[in-house]
Structure formats: C-alpha cells, structure tokens
Amino acid sequence: MRAFAKWEEVPLFDNEESEAEFWSENRPGLRLMEAAVAGGSEAESVTITLRMDPRMLARIKRLARARYLNYQSMIKQWLSERMEHELRER
C-alpha cells in the first residue's frame, strides 16, 4: 500500500468505484495524519463565518469522510499547508 504525503495527491473521483479502488491502494502518510489530528488547540481557536457554495461543501464533506476526518479539520489542514507553501515561496 502506498502512503501519500500531501492531500493534493488524492484525486477528485468520478464515481464510488474509482474512489474505492484508490483507497484500497493508498493511505495518508503518518506525518500527514498526525498534522491533521494535531491541527491546533481548540482553546486557541477563533470562530469565523465562511460562505460557500452548498455543492462545494458537500464535496468537501465527502472527501473528509473518505479520509476519516472532520471536514472542518481537513479545511484547516488545507489552509495550513497552503499558507506554508506561500510563505516558503517568499
């Protein structure tokens, strides 16, 4: 089984069969899972409101479920990864 290091390596799936095939052969790497779980302390969190197309939110929730993650945690992980990427390119 192949472990991937970035969520970007997970494709968008056309159907459940292709998604099932992907997950039968791939899994998130340990560091990626640890980063998702240790994403941040709730005591230090700030609540925000983010307006989003309902279809986009449904797709995000579906992707998060496939990774056994809370969709909000996955969004925070994506934002964190992108922020690190942007800061490294400066």
Phi and psi restraints in degrees (range 20) as a CNS / XPLOR table:
assign (resid 1 and name C) (resid 2 and name N)
       (resid 2 and name CA) (resid 2 and name C) 1.0 -92.1 20.0 2
assign (resid 2 and name N) (resid 2 and name CA)
       (resid 2 and name C) (resid 3 and name N) 1.0 133.4 20.0 2
assign (resid 2 and name C) (resid 3 and name N)
       (resid 3 and name CA) (resid 3 and name C) 1.0 -100.0 20.0 2
assign (resid 3 and name N) (resid 3 and name CA)
       (resid 3 and name C) (resid 4 and name N) 1.0 131.7 20.0 2
assign (resid 3 and name C) (resid 4 and name N)
       (resid 4 and name CA) (resid 4 and name C) 1.0 -104.1 20.0 2
assign (resid 4 and name N) (resid 4 and name CA)
       (resid 4 and name C) (resid 5 and name N) 1.0 153.8 20.0 2
assign (resid 4 and name C) (resid 5 and name N)
       (resid 5 and name CA) (resid 5 and name C) 1.0 -102.9 20.0 2
assign (resid 5 and name N) (resid 5 and name CA)
       (resid 5 and name C) (resid 6 and name N) 1.0 -14.0 20.0 2
assign (resid 5 and name C) (resid 6 and name N)
       (resid 6 and name CA) (resid 6 and name C) 1.0 -135.9 20.0 2
assign (resid 6 and name N) (resid 6 and name CA)
       (resid 6 and name C) (resid 7 and name N) 1.0 144.0 20.0 2
assign (resid 6 and name C) (resid 7 and name N)
       (resid 7 and name CA) (resid 7 and name C) 1.0 -64.1 20.0 2
assign (resid 7 and name N) (resid 7 and name CA)
       (resid 7 and name C) (resid 8 and name N) 1.0 -24.5 20.0 2
assign (resid 7 and name C) (resid 8 and name N)
       (resid 8 and name CA) (resid 8 and name C) 1.0 -63.9 20.0 2
assign (resid 8 and name N) (resid 8 and name CA)
       (resid 8 and name C) (resid 9 and name N) 1.0 -18.1 20.0 2
assign (resid 8 and name C) (resid 9 and name N)
       (resid 9 and name CA) (resid 9 and name C) 1.0 -75.9 20.0 2
assign (resid 9 and name N) (resid 9 and name CA)
       (resid 9 and name C) (resid 10 and name N) 1.0 -10.5 20.0 2
assign (resid 9 and name C) (resid 10 and name N)
       (resid 10 and name CA) (resid 10 and name C) 1.0 -89.0 20.0 2
assign (resid 10 and name N) (resid 10 and name CA)
       (resid 10 and name C) (resid 11 and name N) 1.0 120.3 20.0 2
assign (resid 10 and name C) (resid 11 and name N)
       (resid 11 and name CA) (resid 11 and name C) 1.0 -76.7 20.0 2
assign (resid 11 and name N) (resid 11 and name CA)
       (resid 11 and name C) (resid 12 and name N) 1.0 165.3 20.0 2
assign (resid 11 and name C) (resid 12 and name N)
       (resid 12 and name CA) (resid 12 and name C) 1.0 -83.8 20.0 2
assign (resid 12 and name N) (resid 12 and name CA)
       (resid 12 and name C) (resid 13 and name N) 1.0 134.2 20.0 2
assign (resid 12 and name C) (resid 13 and name N)
       (resid 13 and name CA) (resid 13 and name C) 1.0 -98.6 20.0 2
assign (resid 13 and name N) (resid 13 and name CA)
       (resid 13 and name C) (resid 14 and name N) 1.0 143.8 20.0 2
assign (resid 13 and name C) (resid 14 and name N)
       (resid 14 and name CA) (resid 14 and name C) 1.0 -81.6 20.0 2
assign (resid 14 and name N) (resid 14 and name CA)
       (resid 14 and name C) (resid 15 and name N) 1.0 -28.1 20.0 2
assign (resid 14 and name C) (resid 15 and name N)
       (resid 15 and name CA) (resid 15 and name C) 1.0 -155.6 20.0 2
assign (resid 15 and name N) (resid 15 and name CA)
       (resid 15 and name C) (resid 16 and name N) 1.0 169.9 20.0 2
assign (resid 15 and name C) (resid 16 and name N)
       (resid 16 and name CA) (resid 16 and name C) 1.0 -67.2 20.0 2
assign (resid 16 and name N) (resid 16 and name CA)
       (resid 16 and name C) (resid 17 and name N) 1.0 -31.0 20.0 2
assign (resid 16 and name C) (resid 17 and name N)
       (resid 17 and name CA) (resid 17 and name C) 1.0 -64.4 20.0 2
assign (resid 17 and name N) (resid 17 and name CA)
       (resid 17 and name C) (resid 18 and name N) 1.0 -44.8 20.0 2
assign (resid 17 and name C) (resid 18 and name N)
       (resid 18 and name CA) (resid 18 and name C) 1.0 -67.6 20.0 2
assign (resid 18 and name N) (resid 18 and name CA)
       (resid 18 and name C) (resid 19 and name N) 1.0 -34.4 20.0 2
assign (resid 18 and name C) (resid 19 and name N)
       (resid 19 and name CA) (resid 19 and name C) 1.0 -66.7 20.0 2
assign (resid 19 and name N) (resid 19 and name CA)
       (resid 19 and name C) (resid 20 and name N) 1.0 -44.0 20.0 2
assign (resid 19 and name C) (resid 20 and name N)
       (resid 20 and name CA) (resid 20 and name C) 1.0 -62.7 20.0 2
assign (resid 20 and name N) (resid 20 and name CA)
       (resid 20 and name C) (resid 21 and name N) 1.0 -39.7 20.0 2
assign (resid 20 and name C) (resid 21 and name N)
       (resid 21 and name CA) (resid 21 and name C) 1.0 -63.6 20.0 2
assign (resid 21 and name N) (resid 21 and name CA)
       (resid 21 and name C) (resid 22 and name N) 1.0 -43.5 20.0 2
assign (resid 21 and name C) (resid 22 and name N)
       (resid 22 and name CA) (resid 22 and name C) 1.0 -59.7 20.0 2
assign (resid 22 and name N) (resid 22 and name CA)
       (resid 22 and name C) (resid 23 and name N) 1.0 -49.5 20.0 2
assign (resid 22 and name C) (resid 23 and name N)
       (resid 23 and name CA) (resid 23 and name C) 1.0 -71.2 20.0 2
assign (resid 23 and name N) (resid 23 and name CA)
       (resid 23 and name C) (resid 24 and name N) 1.0 -19.8 20.0 2
assign (resid 23 and name C) (resid 24 and name N)
       (resid 24 and name CA) (resid 24 and name C) 1.0 -75.2 20.0 2
assign (resid 24 and name N) (resid 24 and name CA)
       (resid 24 and name C) (resid 25 and name N) 1.0 -18.9 20.0 2
assign (resid 24 and name C) (resid 25 and name N)
       (resid 25 and name CA) (resid 25 and name C) 1.0 -112.8 20.0 2
assign (resid 25 and name N) (resid 25 and name CA)
       (resid 25 and name C) (resid 26 and name N) 1.0 -9.1 20.0 2
assign (resid 25 and name C) (resid 26 and name N)
       (resid 26 and name CA) (resid 26 and name C) 1.0 -136.0 20.0 2
assign (resid 26 and name N) (resid 26 and name CA)
       (resid 26 and name C) (resid 27 and name N) 1.0 155.5 20.0 2
assign (resid 26 and name C) (resid 27 and name N)
       (resid 27 and name CA) (resid 27 and name C) 1.0 -151.3 20.0 2
assign (resid 27 and name N) (resid 27 and name CA)
       (resid 27 and name C) (resid 28 and name N) 1.0 155.9 20.0 2
assign (resid 27 and name C) (resid 28 and name N)
       (resid 28 and name CA) (resid 28 and name C) 1.0 -67.4 20.0 2
assign (resid 28 and name N) (resid 28 and name CA)
       (resid 28 and name C) (resid 29 and name N) 1.0 142.7 20.0 2
assign (resid 28 and name C) (resid 29 and name N)
       (resid 29 and name CA) (resid 29 and name C) 1.0 -68.2 20.0 2
assign (resid 29 and name N) (resid 29 and name CA)
       (resid 29 and name C) (resid 30 and name N) 1.0 159.4 20.0 2
assign (resid 29 and name C) (resid 30 and name N)
       (resid 30 and name CA) (resid 30 and name C) 1.0 -58.6 20.0 2
assign (resid 30 and name N) (resid 30 and name CA)
       (resid 30 and name C) (resid 31 and name N) 1.0 -44.9 20.0 2
assign (resid 30 and name C) (resid 31 and name N)
       (resid 31 and name CA) (resid 31 and name C) 1.0 -63.7 20.0 2
assign (resid 31 and name N) (resid 31 and name CA)
       (resid 31 and name C) (resid 32 and name N) 1.0 -36.4 20.0 2
assign (resid 31 and name C) (resid 32 and name N)
       (resid 32 and name CA) (resid 32 and name C) 1.0 -66.3 20.0 2
assign (resid 32 and name N) (resid 32 and name CA)
       (resid 32 and name C) (resid 33 and name N) 1.0 -43.0 20.0 2
assign (resid 32 and name C) (resid 33 and name N)
       (resid 33 and name CA) (resid 33 and name C) 1.0 -67.3 20.0 2
assign (resid 33 and name N) (resid 33 and name CA)
       (resid 33 and name C) (resid 34 and name N) 1.0 -41.2 20.0 2
assign (resid 33 and name C) (resid 34 and name N)
       (resid 34 and name CA) (resid 34 and name C) 1.0 -62.4 20.0 2
assign (resid 34 and name N) (resid 34 and name CA)
       (resid 34 and name C) (resid 35 and name N) 1.0 -39.9 20.0 2
assign (resid 34 and name C) (resid 35 and name N)
       (resid 35 and name CA) (resid 35 and name C) 1.0 -65.7 20.0 2
assign (resid 35 and name N) (resid 35 and name CA)
       (resid 35 and name C) (resid 36 and name N) 1.0 -37.1 20.0 2
assign (resid 35 and name C) (resid 36 and name N)
       (resid 36 and name CA) (resid 36 and name C) 1.0 -68.4 20.0 2
assign (resid 36 and name N) (resid 36 and name CA)
       (resid 36 and name C) (resid 37 and name N) 1.0 -39.8 20.0 2
assign (resid 36 and name C) (resid 37 and name N)
       (resid 37 and name CA) (resid 37 and name C) 1.0 -73.3 20.0 2
assign (resid 37 and name N) (resid 37 and name CA)
       (resid 37 and name C) (resid 38 and name N) 1.0 -40.9 20.0 2
assign (resid 37 and name C) (resid 38 and name N)
       (resid 38 and name CA) (resid 38 and name C) 1.0 -91.9 20.0 2
assign (resid 38 and name N) (resid 38 and name CA)
       (resid 38 and name C) (resid 39 and name N) 1.0 23.9 20.0 2
assign (resid 38 and name C) (resid 39 and name N)
       (resid 39 and name CA) (resid 39 and name C) 1.0 -51.3 20.0 2
assign (resid 39 and name N) (resid 39 and name CA)
       (resid 39 and name C) (resid 40 and name N) 1.0 -27.8 20.0 2
assign (resid 39 and name C) (resid 40 and name N)
       (resid 40 and name CA) (resid 40 and name C) 1.0 163.1 20.0 2
assign (resid 40 and name N) (resid 40 and name CA)
       (resid 40 and name C) (resid 41 and name N) 1.0 157.7 20.0 2
assign (resid 40 and name C) (resid 41 and name N)
       (resid 41 and name CA) (resid 41 and name C) 1.0 -79.9 20.0 2
assign (resid 41 and name N) (resid 41 and name CA)
       (resid 41 and name C) (resid 42 and name N) 1.0 134.5 20.0 2
assign (resid 41 and name C) (resid 42 and name N)
       (resid 42 and name CA) (resid 42 and name C) 1.0 -64.1 20.0 2
assign (resid 42 and name N) (resid 42 and name CA)
       (resid 42 and name C) (resid 43 and name N) 1.0 -30.7 20.0 2
assign (resid 42 and name C) (resid 43 and name N)
       (resid 43 and name CA) (resid 43 and name C) 1.0 -65.1 20.0 2
assign (resid 43 and name N) (resid 43 and name CA)
       (resid 43 and name C) (resid 44 and name N) 1.0 -25.7 20.0 2
assign (resid 43 and name C) (resid 44 and name N)
       (resid 44 and name CA) (resid 44 and name C) 1.0 -99.5 20.0 2
assign (resid 44 and name N) (resid 44 and name CA)
       (resid 44 and name C) (resid 45 and name N) 1.0 10.1 20.0 2
assign (resid 44 and name C) (resid 45 and name N)
       (resid 45 and name CA) (resid 45 and name C) 1.0 -84.4 20.0 2
assign (resid 45 and name N) (resid 45 and name CA)
       (resid 45 and name C) (resid 46 and name N) 1.0 154.1 20.0 2
assign (resid 45 and name C) (resid 46 and name N)
       (resid 46 and name CA) (resid 46 and name C) 1.0 -122.1 20.0 2
assign (resid 46 and name N) (resid 46 and name CA)
       (resid 46 and name C) (resid 47 and name N) 1.0 133.8 20.0 2
assign (resid 46 and name C) (resid 47 and name N)
       (resid 47 and name CA) (resid 47 and name C) 1.0 -84.4 20.0 2
assign (resid 47 and name N) (resid 47 and name CA)
       (resid 47 and name C) (resid 48 and name N) 1.0 133.4 20.0 2
assign (resid 47 and name C) (resid 48 and name N)
       (resid 48 and name CA) (resid 48 and name C) 1.0 -127.3 20.0 2
assign (resid 48 and name N) (resid 48 and name CA)
       (resid 48 and name C) (resid 49 and name N) 1.0 166.0 20.0 2
assign (resid 48 and name C) (resid 49 and name N)
       (resid 49 and name CA) (resid 49 and name C) 1.0 -113.0 20.0 2
assign (resid 49 and name N) (resid 49 and name CA)
       (resid 49 and name C) (resid 50 and name N) 1.0 131.4 20.0 2
assign (resid 49 and name C) (resid 50 and name N)
       (resid 50 and name CA) (resid 50 and name C) 1.0 -130.7 20.0 2
assign (resid 50 and name N) (resid 50 and name CA)
       (resid 50 and name C) (resid 51 and name N) 1.0 118.3 20.0 2
assign (resid 50 and name C) (resid 51 and name N)
       (resid 51 and name CA) (resid 51 and name C) 1.0 -84.8 20.0 2
assign (resid 51 and name N) (resid 51 and name CA)
       (resid 51 and name C) (resid 52 and name N) 1.0 136.7 20.0 2
assign (resid 51 and name C) (resid 52 and name N)
       (resid 52 and name CA) (resid 52 and name C) 1.0 -147.6 20.0 2
assign (resid 52 and name N) (resid 52 and name CA)
       (resid 52 and name C) (resid 53 and name N) 1.0 145.7 20.0 2
assign (resid 52 and name C) (resid 53 and name N)
       (resid 53 and name CA) (resid 53 and name C) 1.0 -59.0 20.0 2
assign (resid 53 and name N) (resid 53 and name CA)
       (resid 53 and name C) (resid 54 and name N) 1.0 130.5 20.0 2
assign (resid 53 and name C) (resid 54 and name N)
       (resid 54 and name CA) (resid 54 and name C) 1.0 -57.7 20.0 2
assign (resid 54 and name N) (resid 54 and name CA)
       (resid 54 and name C) (resid 55 and name N) 1.0 -33.2 20.0 2
assign (resid 54 and name C) (resid 55 and name N)
       (resid 55 and name CA) (resid 55 and name C) 1.0 -68.3 20.0 2
assign (resid 55 and name N) (resid 55 and name CA)
       (resid 55 and name C) (resid 56 and name N) 1.0 -38.5 20.0 2
assign (resid 55 and name C) (resid 56 and name N)
       (resid 56 and name CA) (resid 56 and name C) 1.0 -64.2 20.0 2
assign (resid 56 and name N) (resid 56 and name CA)
       (resid 56 and name C) (resid 57 and name N) 1.0 -43.7 20.0 2
assign (resid 56 and name C) (resid 57 and name N)
       (resid 57 and name CA) (resid 57 and name C) 1.0 -62.3 20.0 2
assign (resid 57 and name N) (resid 57 and name CA)
       (resid 57 and name C) (resid 58 and name N) 1.0 -40.2 20.0 2
assign (resid 57 and name C) (resid 58 and name N)
       (resid 58 and name CA) (resid 58 and name C) 1.0 -62.2 20.0 2
assign (resid 58 and name N) (resid 58 and name CA)
       (resid 58 and name C) (resid 59 and name N) 1.0 -40.8 20.0 2
assign (resid 58 and name C) (resid 59 and name N)
       (resid 59 and name CA) (resid 59 and name C) 1.0 -66.5 20.0 2
assign (resid 59 and name N) (resid 59 and name CA)
       (resid 59 and name C) (resid 60 and name N) 1.0 -40.7 20.0 2
assign (resid 59 and name C) (resid 60 and name N)
       (resid 60 and name CA) (resid 60 and name C) 1.0 -62.2 20.0 2
assign (resid 60 and name N) (resid 60 and name CA)
       (resid 60 and name C) (resid 61 and name N) 1.0 -44.8 20.0 2
assign (resid 60 and name C) (resid 61 and name N)
       (resid 61 and name CA) (resid 61 and name C) 1.0 -62.1 20.0 2
assign (resid 61 and name N) (resid 61 and name CA)
       (resid 61 and name C) (resid 62 and name N) 1.0 -39.6 20.0 2
assign (resid 61 and name C) (resid 62 and name N)
       (resid 62 and name CA) (resid 62 and name C) 1.0 -64.6 20.0 2
assign (resid 62 and name N) (resid 62 and name CA)
       (resid 62 and name C) (resid 63 and name N) 1.0 -43.2 20.0 2
assign (resid 62 and name C) (resid 63 and name N)
       (resid 63 and name CA) (resid 63 and name C) 1.0 -62.6 20.0 2
assign (resid 63 and name N) (resid 63 and name CA)
       (resid 63 and name C) (resid 64 and name N) 1.0 -42.4 20.0 2
assign (resid 63 and name C) (resid 64 and name N)
       (resid 64 and name CA) (resid 64 and name C) 1.0 -64.0 20.0 2
assign (resid 64 and name N) (resid 64 and name CA)
       (resid 64 and name C) (resid 65 and name N) 1.0 -44.2 20.0 2
assign (resid 64 and name C) (resid 65 and name N)
       (resid 65 and name CA) (resid 65 and name C) 1.0 -58.7 20.0 2
assign (resid 65 and name N) (resid 65 and name CA)
       (resid 65 and name C) (resid 66 and name N) 1.0 -39.7 20.0 2
assign (resid 65 and name C) (resid 66 and name N)
       (resid 66 and name CA) (resid 66 and name C) 1.0 -63.8 20.0 2
assign (resid 66 and name N) (resid 66 and name CA)
       (resid 66 and name C) (resid 67 and name N) 1.0 -24.5 20.0 2
assign (resid 66 and name C) (resid 67 and name N)
       (resid 67 and name CA) (resid 67 and name C) 1.0 -100.2 20.0 2
assign (resid 67 and name N) (resid 67 and name CA)
       (resid 67 and name C) (resid 68 and name N) 1.0 5.3 20.0 2
assign (resid 67 and name C) (resid 68 and name N)
       (resid 68 and name CA) (resid 68 and name C) 1.0 58.3 20.0 2
assign (resid 68 and name N) (resid 68 and name CA)
       (resid 68 and name C) (resid 69 and name N) 1.0 40.6 20.0 2
assign (resid 68 and name C) (resid 69 and name N)
       (resid 69 and name CA) (resid 69 and name C) 1.0 -121.5 20.0 2
assign (resid 69 and name N) (resid 69 and name CA)
       (resid 69 and name C) (resid 70 and name N) 1.0 156.2 20.0 2
assign (resid 69 and name C) (resid 70 and name N)
       (resid 70 and name CA) (resid 70 and name C) 1.0 -72.7 20.0 2
assign (resid 70 and name N) (resid 70 and name CA)
       (resid 70 and name C) (resid 71 and name N) 1.0 136.0 20.0 2
assign (resid 70 and name C) (resid 71 and name N)
       (resid 71 and name CA) (resid 71 and name C) 1.0 -62.5 20.0 2
assign (resid 71 and name N) (resid 71 and name CA)
       (resid 71 and name C) (resid 72 and name N) 1.0 -33.8 20.0 2
assign (resid 71 and name C) (resid 72 and name N)
       (resid 72 and name CA) (resid 72 and name C) 1.0 -67.7 20.0 2
assign (resid 72 and name N) (resid 72 and name CA)
       (resid 72 and name C) (resid 73 and name N) 1.0 -38.2 20.0 2
assign (resid 72 and name C) (resid 73 and name N)
       (resid 73 and name CA) (resid 73 and name C) 1.0 -64.7 20.0 2
assign (resid 73 and name N) (resid 73 and name CA)
       (resid 73 and name C) (resid 74 and name N) 1.0 -39.9 20.0 2
assign (resid 73 and name C) (resid 74 and name N)
       (resid 74 and name CA) (resid 74 and name C) 1.0 -65.7 20.0 2
assign (resid 74 and name N) (resid 74 and name CA)
       (resid 74 and name C) (resid 75 and name N) 1.0 -41.2 20.0 2
assign (resid 74 and name C) (resid 75 and name N)
       (resid 75 and name CA) (resid 75 and name C) 1.0 -61.4 20.0 2
assign (resid 75 and name N) (resid 75 and name CA)
       (resid 75 and name C) (resid 76 and name N) 1.0 -43.4 20.0 2
assign (resid 75 and name C) (resid 76 and name N)
       (resid 76 and name CA) (resid 76 and name C) 1.0 -62.1 20.0 2
assign (resid 76 and name N) (resid 76 and name CA)
       (resid 76 and name C) (resid 77 and name N) 1.0 -39.3 20.0 2
assign (resid 76 and name C) (resid 77 and name N)
       (resid 77 and name CA) (resid 77 and name C) 1.0 -63.3 20.0 2
assign (resid 77 and name N) (resid 77 and name CA)
       (resid 77 and name C) (resid 78 and name N) 1.0 -45.4 20.0 2
assign (resid 77 and name C) (resid 78 and name N)
       (resid 78 and name CA) (resid 78 and name C) 1.0 -59.5 20.0 2
assign (resid 78 and name N) (resid 78 and name CA)
       (resid 78 and name C) (resid 79 and name N) 1.0 -45.4 20.0 2
assign (resid 78 and name C) (resid 79 and name N)
       (resid 79 and name CA) (resid 79 and name C) 1.0 -62.9 20.0 2
assign (resid 79 and name N) (resid 79 and name CA)
       (resid 79 and name C) (resid 80 and name N) 1.0 -41.0 20.0 2
assign (resid 79 and name C) (resid 80 and name N)
       (resid 80 and name CA) (resid 80 and name C) 1.0 -62.9 20.0 2
assign (resid 80 and name N) (resid 80 and name CA)
       (resid 80 and name C) (resid 81 and name N) 1.0 -45.4 20.0 2
assign (resid 80 and name C) (resid 81 and name N)
       (resid 81 and name CA) (resid 81 and name C) 1.0 -62.6 20.0 2
assign (resid 81 and name N) (resid 81 and name CA)
       (resid 81 and name C) (resid 82 and name N) 1.0 -42.1 20.0 2
assign (resid 81 and name C) (resid 82 and name N)
       (resid 82 and name CA) (resid 82 and name C) 1.0 -67.0 20.0 2
assign (resid 82 and name N) (resid 82 and name CA)
       (resid 82 and name C) (resid 83 and name N) 1.0 -40.8 20.0 2
assign (resid 82 and name C) (resid 83 and name N)
       (resid 83 and name CA) (resid 83 and name C) 1.0 -61.6 20.0 2
assign (resid 83 and name N) (resid 83 and name CA)
       (resid 83 and name C) (resid 84 and name N) 1.0 -43.6 20.0 2
assign (resid 83 and name C) (resid 84 and name N)
       (resid 84 and name CA) (resid 84 and name C) 1.0 -61.5 20.0 2
assign (resid 84 and name N) (resid 84 and name CA)
       (resid 84 and name C) (resid 85 and name N) 1.0 -41.8 20.0 2
assign (resid 84 and name C) (resid 85 and name N)
       (resid 85 and name CA) (resid 85 and name C) 1.0 -60.0 20.0 2
assign (resid 85 and name N) (resid 85 and name CA)
       (resid 85 and name C) (resid 86 and name N) 1.0 -47.2 20.0 2
assign (resid 85 and name C) (resid 86 and name N)
       (resid 86 and name CA) (resid 86 and name C) 1.0 -62.8 20.0 2
assign (resid 86 and name N) (resid 86 and name CA)
       (resid 86 and name C) (resid 87 and name N) 1.0 -41.8 20.0 2
assign (resid 86 and name C) (resid 87 and name N)
       (resid 87 and name CA) (resid 87 and name C) 1.0 -68.2 20.0 2
assign (resid 87 and name N) (resid 87 and name CA)
       (resid 87 and name C) (resid 88 and name N) 1.0 -34.5 20.0 2
assign (resid 87 and name C) (resid 88 and name N)
       (resid 88 and name CA) (resid 88 and name C) 1.0 -67.9 20.0 2
assign (resid 88 and name N) (resid 88 and name CA)
       (resid 88 and name C) (resid 89 and name N) 1.0 -30.1 20.0 2
assign (resid 88 and name C) (resid 89 and name N)
       (resid 89 and name CA) (resid 89 and name C) 1.0 -79.4 20.0 2
assign (resid 89 and name N) (resid 89 and name CA)
       (resid 89 and name C) (resid 90 and name N) 1.0 -8.8 20.0 2
